[in-house]
Amino acid sequence: MSFKIFSLQLTGKIKSVELIEKKRKQLADDYAEFLKTENSEELKAFLALEKYVTSSEFASKRKQVEGQSFKGSEEEKQLKEFQRLQKAARIKNYFKVEGSADLVRYEKEKESQKLADFYALEEYVKDGDFENDKKEIKGHVFKGSAEEKHLKELKKLEKSAGIKAYNELEGSEKLKQHKAFEASDKMKQYKELKTAAVNDSEKKKEFNRLSKDSAVVNYFKFEKSKKLKLYHEISGSHNLVRYKELKEQVNTEEFKKKVAFLKDKKKFEKSEAYKKYSDYKKLAADTVVTFVLKYEKSKLYKNYLDVKVSFDLKRYNELKDLIESDDYKKQKAWLEDKKRWEKTEDAQKIKQYETDKKKPEFVKYFKYKDSSDFDFFKNWDVVFEDSFADKKLDDAKWMTSSLTASKTLGQNYAMPGDLSIFTNGANIQTGNKLSIQVKRENKEGMVWQMPAGFVPADFDYTSGMISTGENFRFGDGIVEAKIFFNPVKQVASSFFLANGSNVPRANLVEMGAKNILGIYTMNGSGKIASEGLEINNLKKGAYIFSLEKSGATFTWKINEQEVLQLNSNDLNKPLELNASSLVIDKLPGSSASFDVEWVKCYRKK
């Protein structure tokens, strides 16, 4: 019994899931609004406006405005700047290119499909993909391939005495006649006389006569033949099944095409990679391509591009528009106006600033700006998550067998003493939550027994498990899951982290016969050793179980309240996520379930 859990619940330190999720959602919504505001053009404009209207420059502007005249004014400077730019060689050469026939042709042809194809092929050839494809294609050879091995295996099986006997007799007239004679009246008479001949001399004579009958003699001769014995031995054997599989496989068009491909010494010349290389060479010599490549390297065009995005051209156009505008022409009269300040744009900006800073989104933004409320969002990234909303388990994230089972037997198996067998997803339900179902039902499966290895066995229960396997490995960071804590003492339900095997492992939570958080390891005598915190006093219901890994240090939380910290060098490595239910004793009912609403993994940025 854990007094710690009892105490934390009693003092209210383990808060309710509803309050935590509500708070998290509110904070997430506020953070999303904060980021939206932070990245908005409106805030950028406001901050720029604030910076401007609170600057010393702005404060002194009013005094400066009334003392201005055209001579020495900004307008005079603008006119002189425009005239200087108008005479600049870079600007003159820019306008030589702007609108020219060569530029029109270039702009048209650089967007052509030929150019697009050329650049795509050039990237393919020069970035190494071509060489890689070439190497890969030429690396596909028949010798040593799976296809060669299959053909050799089939040939070896065909030469075996059992397969030869099977091929000769299966469906043969001789075998049909032999089976027919076995059910004949003569054979029935032979068996009856054999029994009766023991006490009846007449029937003994009849039996001796019938024993010499050619049909009877031939029956027993064939029945005792080595060939028939081999036929019976091979029927239903693994070798015969494998022979039929291989024979069917090698006779498929797909297999024949693969063999032909592997043996083809001209496979590269027939490949898409070779065709792309040939197309690239042809396009490199095309007149459209050569014109575009030459033109874009010319000095005039380079100057055109430089000037086109330059501040000088932008400034030139701005000044040209400005000087030719009615506003500019009216500026002189404005400079003579003694009430010009009230008519300025700057006077309106200060009014706009006072209005904008009262906007609700800005008020909320500045409330959070220098606070630590959003530190988790800023410092952690979600690297894996699943809310199990779809009615089908996401097989891009999860597999329904353990990593060990998939790499050994290729299917789930049980250990000695297990009462249940994991199905391949049949006991997994999703749709707004994950539910691993334990069911009382008969099921045949495989069990590992020394020294025999994997042997078939019957089970009274089925269950399920999921694992991220090699789809996702969890390094340093945080994994948390919303799990319904509802222990059934006959079922060991656990959500745990491991590295390719069941032990060692870190239990995010285990419930059932044991209700515990912590680490399982294998001791020197080969038995599982447990270190952690019992949570027997935890009330039934949904909880957010969290586990933070930092190197060899593991820290557990329940509903954001830290409850345990352990160290394990054995688990200082990338770990996959696993969840399973295992029947360890007879259930009082016919079913049980292990429910997980969502799971998330975070990594520090």
C-alpha positions in Angstrom: 0.0 0.0 0.0 1.3 3.4 -1.0 0.8 6.1 1.7 2.3 8.6 -0.7 -0.5 8.3 -3.3 -3.1 8.3 -0.5 -1.5 11.5 1.0 -1.3 13.2 -2.4 -4.9 12.5 -3.2 -6.0 13.5 0.3 -4.3 16.9 0.1 -5.6 17.5 -3.4 -2.1 17.6 -5.0 -3.3 15.1 -7.6 -5.6 17.4 -9.5 -8.5 16.1 -11.6 -7.9 15.3 -15.2 -10.8 17.5 -16.2 -9.3 20.6 -14.6 -5.8 19.8 -16.1 -7.2 19.3 -19.6 -9.4 22.4 -19.4 -6.4 24.4 -18.2 -4.2 23.0 -20.9 -6.7 23.7 -23.6 -7.2 27.3 -22.4 -3.5 27.8 -22.2 -3.0 26.2 -25.7 -5.8 28.5 -27.1 -4.1 31.5 -25.5 -0.8 30.5 -26.8 -2.2 30.0 -30.3 -3.8 33.5 -30.1 -0.5 34.8 -28.7 1.5 33.4 -31.6 -1.1 34.6 -34.1 -0.8 38.1 -32.6 3.0 37.9 -32.4 3.3 36.9 -36.0 0.6 39.3 -37.2 1.2 42.2 -39.5 -1.0 44.2 -37.1 1.4 43.8 -34.2 4.4 44.5 -36.3 2.7 47.7 -37.5 1.7 48.6 -33.9 5.3 48.0 -32.6 6.7 50.0 -35.4 4.2 52.7 -34.7 4.9 52.6 -31.0 8.6 52.8 -31.6 8.1 55.8 -33.9 5.6 57.8 -31.9 7.7 57.4 -28.7 11.0 58.3 -30.3 12.8 61.5 -29.7 12.7 62.1 -33.4 8.9 62.1 -33.4 8.9 64.4 -30.3 11.0 67.0 -32.1 9.3 66.8 -35.4 6.5 69.3 -34.5 9.1 71.9 -33.7 10.9 71.2 -36.9 7.9 71.3 -39.2 7.0 75.0 -38.7 10.5 76.1 -39.4 10.8 74.3 -42.7 11.1 75.8 -46.2 11.6 74.2 -49.6 15.3 75.2 -49.6 17.0 72.6 -47.4 13.8 70.6 -47.1 13.3 66.9 -47.6 11.5 67.6 -50.9 14.6 69.4 -52.3 16.7 66.5 -51.2 14.4 64.1 -52.9 14.6 66.0 -56.2 18.4 66.0 -56.1 18.5 62.3 -55.2 16.2 61.5 -58.2 18.4 63.5 -60.6 21.5 61.7 -59.4 19.9 58.2 -59.9 18.6 59.2 -63.3 22.2 59.7 -64.5 23.6 56.6 -62.9 25.0 54.0 -65.4 23.4 51.0 -63.6 19.9 52.6 -64.0 20.5 53.5 -67.7 21.7 50.0 -68.5 18.7 48.6 -66.7 16.3 50.5 -69.0 18.2 49.2 -72.0 17.2 45.7 -71.1 13.7 46.4 -69.7 11.1 45.6 -72.4 13.8 44.5 -75.0 13.1 41.7 -77.5 15.8 39.4 -76.0 14.3 39.8 -72.5 10.8 39.1 -73.8 12.2 35.9 -75.5 14.1 34.9 -72.4 11.1 35.4 -70.1 9.0 33.3 -72.4 11.4 30.5 -73.0 12.7 30.2 -69.4 9.2 29.1 -68.4 9.1 26.5 -71.3 8.7 22.8 -70.6 12.1 22.3 -72.2 13.8 24.4 -69.6 11.9 22.8 -66.8 12.8 19.4 -68.1 16.4 20.4 -68.5 16.8 21.8 -64.9 15.1 18.7 -63.5 17.3 16.4 -65.4 20.4 18.4 -64.7 19.7 18.2 -60.9 19.1 14.5 -61.3 22.4 13.9 -63.1 24.6 16.3 -61.2 23.3 15.8 -57.6 24.3 12.1 -57.6 20.9 10.5 -58.0 21.8 9.3 -61.5 25.0 7.6 -60.3 23.1 6.1 -57.4 20.4 4.7 -59.7 23.0 3.4 -62.1 24.9 1.7 -59.3 21.7 0.2 -57.9 20.4 -1.1 -61.2 23.8 -2.7 -62.1 23.9 -4.1 -58.6 20.8 -6.3 -59.3 22.3 -9.6 -60.4 20.9 -13.1 -60.5 23.8 -14.8 -58.7 23.2 -14.8 -54.9 19.7 -13.4 -55.3 16.6 -14.7 -53.5 15.3 -15.9 -56.9 18.4 -18.0 -57.5 18.1 -19.5 -54.0 14.4 -20.4 -54.6 15.3 -22.1 -57.8 18.1 -24.1 -56.2 15.8 -25.0 -53.3 13.1 -26.2 -55.7 15.7 -28.3 -57.7 17.0 -29.9 -54.6 13.4 -30.8 -53.4 12.5 -32.2 -56.9 15.5 -34.6 -56.6 14.4 -36.0 -53.2 13.1 -39.5 -53.2 9.9 -38.5 -51.4 9.0 -35.7 -53.9 9.8 -38.0 -56.8 7.5 -40.7 -55.3 4.8 -38.2 -54.7 4.9 -36.8 -58.3 4.9 -40.3 -59.7 1.9 -41.6 -57.7 -0.2 -38.6 -56.9 -3.3 -38.9 -59.2 -1.9 -42.0 -60.9 -4.1 -44.8 -62.2 -1.9 -47.3 -60.2 -2.7 -45.5 -56.9 -6.4 -45.2 -57.8 -6.6 -49.0 -58.6 -4.7 -49.9 -55.4 -7.1 -47.9 -53.3 -10.1 -49.3 -55.2 -8.9 -52.9 -54.7 -8.4 -52.2 -50.9 -12.2 -51.5 -50.8 -13.1 -54.5 -53.1 -15.1 -57.6 -52.3 -12.1 -59.8 -52.9 -10.0 -57.9 -50.3 -13.0 -58.1 -47.9 -13.2 -61.9 -48.5 -9.4 -62.2 -48.0 -9.6 -60.5 -44.6 -12.6 -62.6 -43.5 -10.8 -65.9 -44.6 -7.7 -64.9 -42.9 -9.6 -64.7 -39.6 -11.7 -67.8 -40.1 -8.8 -70.0 -41.4 -7.4 -70.4 -37.9 -10.1 -72.9 -36.9 -11.5 -74.1 -40.3 -9.3 -76.3 -42.5 -11.6 -75.7 -45.6 -11.4 -72.0 -45.2 -7.7 -72.2 -44.6 -7.4 -73.9 -48.1 -9.6 -71.2 -49.6 -7.4 -68.6 -47.9 -4.2 -70.1 -49.2 -5.7 -70.2 -52.7 -6.8 -66.6 -52.5 -3.4 -65.5 -51.1 -1.8 -66.6 -54.4 -4.3 -64.6 -56.4 -2.3 -62.2 -58.6 -4.5 -59.3 -57.7 -3.9 -59.9 -53.9 -0.2 -60.6 -54.4 0.1 -57.4 -56.4 -1.8 -55.4 -53.8 0.5 -56.5 -51.0 3.6 -56.1 -53.1 2.7 -52.4 -53.9 1.4 -51.8 -50.3 4.9 -52.8 -48.9 6.8 -51.0 -51.6 9.3 -48.3 -50.7 7.7 -46.0 -53.2 4.3 -46.1 -51.5 6.0 -45.7 -48.1 7.8 -42.6 -49.4 4.5 -41.3 -50.8 2.7 -41.6 -47.5 5.7 -40.1 -45.6 5.9 -37.0 -47.8 2.2 -36.4 -48.0 1.3 -33.5 -45.7 5.0 -32.8 -44.8 6.6 -29.4 -44.6 8.9 -30.4 -47.6 5.9 -31.1 -49.8 4.2 -27.8 -48.8 7.4 -25.9 -49.5 7.9 -27.7 -52.8 4.4 -26.7 -53.9 4.9 -23.1 -52.7 8.2 -22.9 -54.6 6.8 -24.5 -57.8 3.9 -22.1 -57.8 6.1 -19.2 -57.1 8.8 -19.9 -59.8 6.0 -20.4 -62.5 4.5 -17.0 -61.9 5.0 -14.3 -64.6 6.3 -11.9 -61.9 9.0 -14.4 -60.8 10.0 -15.1 -64.4 10.2 -11.4 -65.2 12.3 -10.8 -62.1 14.8 -13.6 -63.1 14.9 -12.3 -66.7 15.6 -8.8 -65.3 18.4 -10.0 -63.0 20.0 -11.9 -65.9 19.6 -9.1 -68.4 23.1 -7.6 -69.0 21.5 -4.6 -70.8 19.1 -3.7 -67.9 20.8 -0.4 -67.4 20.5 0.7 -71.0 16.8 -0.1 -70.8 16.3 1.7 -67.5 14.5 5.0 -66.9 17.8 6.4 -65.4 19.6 5.8 -68.8 16.7 7.4 -70.7 16.9 10.5 -68.4 20.6 10.8 -69.0 20.1 10.6 -72.7 17.3 13.2 -72.6 19.6 15.5 -70.5 22.4 15.4 -73.1 19.9 16.2 -75.9 18.4 19.1 -74.1 21.8 20.5 -73.2 22.4 21.1 -76.9 18.9 22.5 -77.7 18.9 26.1 -79.1 16.2 27.2 -76.6 18.3 25.9 -73.7 21.6 27.3 -74.9 20.0 30.7 -75.5 18.5 30.9 -72.0 21.7 29.7 -70.3 23.9 32.2 -72.3 21.5 35.1 -71.9 21.2 34.7 -68.1 25.0 34.8 -67.8 25.3 38.1 -69.8 26.5 41.3 -68.0 23.5 43.3 -69.1 21.1 40.7 -67.8 23.0 40.3 -64.5 22.9 44.1 -64.1 19.2 44.0 -64.9 18.6 41.5 -62.2 20.7 43.3 -59.6 19.1 46.6 -60.3 15.6 45.1 -60.5 15.7 44.1 -56.9 17.9 47.0 -55.8 17.1 49.8 -53.4 18.3 52.3 -56.1 15.7 51.3 -58.6 13.0 51.1 -56.0 14.0 54.5 -54.8 14.2 55.8 -58.4 10.6 54.7 -59.0 9.4 56.0 -55.7 11.0 59.4 -56.3 9.8 59.6 -59.9 6.2 58.9 -58.8 6.6 61.3 -55.9 8.0 64.2 -57.9 5.3 63.8 -60.6 2.5 63.7 -58.1 0.1 66.5 -57.3 1.0 66.0 -53.6 4.6 66.9 -54.2 3.6 70.0 -56.2 1.4 71.1 -53.3 4.1 70.6 -50.8 5.5 74.1 -51.1 2.2 75.6 -50.2 2.0 73.2 -47.3 5.4 74.2 -46.0 4.1 77.8 -45.8 1.1 76.8 -43.8 1.5 77.7 -40.0 -1.0 75.0 -39.0 0.7 72.4 -41.0 1.3 70.1 -37.9 -2.4 69.4 -37.3 -2.6 68.4 -41.0 0.4 66.0 -40.9 0.3 62.2 -41.1 2.3 62.1 -37.9 -0.4 63.8 -35.9 -2.8 61.1 -37.1 -0.3 58.4 -36.1 -0.3 59.3 -32.5 -4.1 59.2 -32.4 -4.0 55.8 -34.1 -1.4 54.5 -31.6 -3.6 55.5 -28.6 -6.5 53.6 -30.1 -4.6 50.5 -31.1 -2.9 49.8 -27.7 -6.4 49.3 -26.2 -7.3 46.4 -28.6 -8.0 43.2 -26.6 -5.6 41.1 -28.6 -2.7 43.5 -27.8 -3.7 43.7 -24.2 -3.6 39.9 -23.9 -0.3 39.7 -25.8 1.5 42.1 -23.5 0.0 40.3 -20.5 1.8 37.1 -21.6 4.8 38.6 -23.3 7.3 38.4 -20.5 5.6 35.7 -18.4 6.7 32.0 -18.1 3.2 30.7 -18.8 4.1 29.5 -22.3 7.6 28.0 -21.5 6.4 24.4 -22.1 5.2 25.3 -25.6 8.4 27.2 -26.4 10.7 24.6 -25.1 9.1 21.3 -26.2 8.0 19.8 -29.5 5.4 17.1 -30.0 7.3 14.3 -31.8 4.6 11.6 -31.6 0.9 11.6 -30.8 -2.2 9.6 -31.3 -5.8 10.2 -30.1 -7.0 7.0 -31.7 -9.9 8.9 -33.3 -10.0 6.7 -36.4 -11.8 3.3 -36.2 -8.7 1.7 -37.6 -5.4 1.6 -35.7 -2.8 3.7 -37.5 -0.3 1.2 -38.8 2.1 3.9 -39.7 2.6 4.4 -36.0 1.7 1.0 -34.4 2.2 -2.7 -35.0 0.1 -5.3 -33.2 2.9 -7.6 -32.3 6.0 -7.1 -30.2 9.3 -6.2 -31.8 10.7 -9.6 -30.6 7.8 -11.6 -32.0 8.0 -9.8 -35.4 11.7 -10.5 -35.7 11.6 -14.2 -34.5 8.5 -16.1 -35.2 6.8 -13.5 -37.3 3.7 -13.6 -35.2 2.7 -13.2 -31.6 3.5 -16.0 -29.2 3.0 -16.7 -25.5 5.4 -17.7 -22.7 4.9 -20.8 -20.5 2.1 -20.2 -18.0 0.4 -17.5 -20.0 -3.4 -17.9 -20.1 -4.0 -15.7 -23.1 -2.5 -15.3 -26.6 -2.1 -11.9 -28.3 -4.1 -11.7 -31.6 -2.9 -9.8 -34.6 -5.1 -6.7 -33.9 -8.5 -8.5 -33.5 -8.6 -7.5 -29.8 -7.7 -3.8 -30.6 -10.5 -1.3 -30.8 -10.1 2.4 -31.7 -12.5 5.3 -32.3 -12.0 8.2 -29.8 -9.8 5.9 -27.6 -7.7 2.8 -27.7 -9.3 -0.2 -26.0 -7.3 -3.5 -25.6 -9.9 -6.2 -25.2 -9.4 -9.4 -23.2 -12.0 -12.0 -24.2 -12.8 -15.5 -22.9 -12.6 -17.5 -26.1 -10.6 -20.6 -27.3 -7.7 -19.8 -29.6 -4.8 -21.8 -30.9 -1.4 -20.1 -30.8 2.3 -20.7 -30.3 4.1 -20.9 -27.0 7.9 -20.8 -26.3 9.0 -23.9 -24.4 12.6 -25.0 -23.8 14.1 -27.0 -25.3 11.5 -27.6 -28.0 11.2 -24.0 -29.0 7.9 -22.7 -30.4 5.1 -25.3 -30.1 1.3 -25.0 -30.7 -1.0 -24.7 -27.8 -4.6 -23.9 -27.0 -5.6 -20.8 -25.0 -8.8 -20.0 -23.1 -8.3 -16.2 -23.6 -7.3 -13.8 -26.3 -5.9 -10.3 -25.8 -4.0 -7.7 -27.7 -0.9 -5.5 -27.7 0.4 -2.6 -29.7 4.0 -1.3 -30.1 5.6 1.5 -32.0 8.3 -1.1 -32.8 10.7 0.4 -35.3 8.2 3.1 -36.4 9.1 5.3 -33.5 11.7 5.3 -30.8 11.6 7.5 -27.8 14.9 9.2 -26.7 15.2 11.9 -24.0 12.0 13.8 -23.4 8.5 13.3 -22.0 5.9 10.6 -22.8 2.4 11.0 -21.4 -0.9 9.2 -21.9 -4.4 9.6 -20.6 -5.2 6.1 -19.2 -8.3 4.8 -17.5 -7.1 3.3 -14.2 -9.4 0.4 -13.5 -7.4 -2.6 -12.3 -8.6 -6.1 -12.9 -6.4 -8.3 -10.7 -6.5 -11.3 -13.1 -5.1 -9.1 -15.9 -1.7 -7.4 -16.1 -2.4 -4.3 -18.2 0.6 -2.1 -18.8 1.9 0.9 -20.9 5.7 0.6 -21.0 8.9 1.7 -22.7 11.4 -0.9 -23.8 14.2 -1.5 -26.2 13.3 -4.5 -28.3 12.4 -6.8 -25.4 10.0 -7.0 -22.5 12.7 -6.6 -19.8 14.4 -4.3 -18.9 11.5 -1.8 -19.3 10.1 1.4 -17.7 6.4 1.1 -16.8 4.5 4.3 -17.4 1.9 2.4 -15.5 1.0 -1.2 -14.8 -2.3 -2.3 -13.2 -3.9 -5.5 -12.3 -2.3 -7.9 -9.8 0.3 -5.2 -9.3 -0.5 -1.5 -9.5 2.9 0.1 -10.0 5.0 2.8 -11.6 8.7 2.0 -12.1 11.3 -0.2 -13.7 11.5 -3.9 -14.4 15.0 -5.5 -14.7 16.3 -9.1 -14.9 18.4 -10.1 -11.9 21.3 -12.5 -11.8 19.1 -15.6 -11.4 17.0 -14.7 -14.4 14.0 -13.5 -12.5 12.2 -10.1 -13.0 13.1 -7.6 -10.4 10.7 -4.6 -9.8 11.7 -1.1 -8.5 9.1 1.6 -8.2 6.0 3.0 -6.5 2.8 1.1 -5.7 -0.3 3.0 -6.6 -2.9 0.6 -5.1 -4.6 3.6 -3.3 -5.1 5.5 -6.6 -8.8 6.0 -7.1 -10.4 4.5 -10.2 -10.8 6.8 -13.1 -8.8 8.6 -15.9 -5.3 9.9 -15.2 -2.6 11.6 -17.2 0.5 9.4 -16.5 3.8 11.1 -17.5 7.4 9.9 -17.7 10.3 12.2 -18.4 13.6 10.6 -19.5 16.8 12.5 -19.2 19.7 10.1 -19.9 19.5 7.4 -17.2 17.1 9.4 -15.0 13.4 8.7 -15.1 10.8 10.9 -13.5 7.1 9.8 -13.1 4.1 12.2 -12.7 0.4 11.6 -12.2 -1.8 14.5 -13.3 1.3 16.7 -13.4 2.3 15.8 -9.7 5.8 14.2 -9.5 5.6 10.9 -7.6 8.8 9.0 -8.4 12.3 9.3 -9.7 14.6 6.4 -10.6 17.9 5.8 -12.4 18.6 3.0 -14.9 21.7 2.8 -17.1 20.1 -0.3 -18.8 17.4 1.9 -20.2 19.6 4.9 -21.3 18.9 4.2 -24.9 16.0 4.9 -27.5 12.8 3.1 -26.4 9.7 2.1 -28.2 6.2 2.5 -26.8 4.2 -0.6 -25.9 0.7 -1.3 -24.4 -0.7 -4.8 -23.6 -3.0 -6.8 -21.4 -2.0 -10.3 -20.3 -4.3 -12.8 -18.5 -2.6 -14.2 -15.4 -5.6 -15.8 -13.7 -9.1 -16.9 -14.6 -11.4 -14.0 -15.2 -14.7 -13.8 -13.1 -16.4 -12.6 -16.3 -16.0 -13.1 -20.0 -14.0 -9.9 -20.9 -12.0 -7.0 -19.6 -10.5 -3.9 -21.3 -7.5 -1.6 -21.0 -8.4 1.9 -22.2 -6.1 4.7 -23.4 -7.6 8.0 -24.6 -4.5 9.5 -26.1 -0.7 9.4 -26.0 1.9 12.2 -26.7 5.7 12.3 -26.8 7.6 15.5 -26.4 11.3 16.4 -27.1 13.2 19.5 -26.1 13.8 21.9 -28.8 
